[in-house]
Amino acid sequence: QVQLQESGSGLVKPSQTLSLTCTVSGASITTNYHYWTWIRQPPGKGLEWIGYMSYSGNTNYSPSFKMRASVSRDTTNNQFSLQLSSATPEDTAIYYCNLRVLGSRNDYWGQGTQVTVSS
């Protein structure tokens, strides 16, 4: 069974880079048609899709995050990461890593991790 676990600093200062890592078990990051995504939910707001790293190493980002977000992967440790530069308090949110499989009805989610951007 696929499991995902977010990790990283829960507190980021404004202007610094927000960095998170998702550790995956039960499936290889390079498995065909697997898309490894980052999603967040600010307080009192809905889910926001940030971007993904595909099984082949390609990336895709929401226009809202294209200039600041970078998704990368570490195939040796079966992890993928998010870096969001120039953080502001509006980046405060619960951040989730997520797996979408082409042809599957259901996604796999991490439990989420709270990140607060504050001085």
Secondary structure as GFF3:
##gff-version 3
##sequence-region A 1 119
A	DSSP	beta_strand	3	8	.	.	.	ID=ss1
A	DSSP	beta_strand	11	12	.	.	.	ID=ss2
A	DSSP	beta_strand	18	25	.	.	.	ID=ss3
A	DSSP	beta_strand	34	41	.	.	.	ID=ss4
A	DSSP	beta_strand	48	54	.	.	.	ID=ss5
A	DSSP	beta_strand	59	61	.	.	.	ID=ss6
A	DSSP	beta_strand	69	74	.	.	.	ID=ss7
A	DSSP	beta_strand	79	84	.	.	.	ID=ss8
A	DSSP	three_ten_helix	89	91	.	.	.	ID=ss9
A	DSSP	beta_strand	93	101	.	.	.	ID=ss10
A	DSSP	beta_strand	108	109	.	.	.	ID=ss11
A	DSSP	beta_strand	113	117	.	.	.	ID=ss12
###
